[in-house]
Amino acid sequence: MITENDVIEIVKTVDRGQLRVWVRERWVCPAQGTEEAAYNEADIARVRLLDMLANELQVGTEAIPIILSLIDQIHDMRAQMRVLDEVISDQPEDIRMQVLRQALDRC
């Protein structure tokens, strides 16, 4: 389990107050344990992203939820594309070629 203290130690440019604001805004959503929040590697990546947006790039707080939403949508689409690729790859060769031809015709 990665604790709040661990996050602050890992992402040295983020302080406890800033991290708590991001959690309160639900920009970072750690799992809630019995005593304290439990962060994972995805949460750490999100904190690093927020640190870059807010502190390095000086993105305003009104724009951050929009950016996060777009990034989340991209991640979701990538996951859907991976599933679609696996399903198509499991098909017989003639079906895969037919799907490829139809896709190329539409581009």
Buried (B, 14 or more C-beta within 10 A) or exposed (E): EBBBEEBBEEBEEBEEEBBEBBBEEEBBEBEEEEEEBBBEEEBBEBBBBBBEBBEEEEBEEEEBEEBBEEEEEEEEEEEEEEEEEEEEEEEEEEEEEEBEEEEEEEE
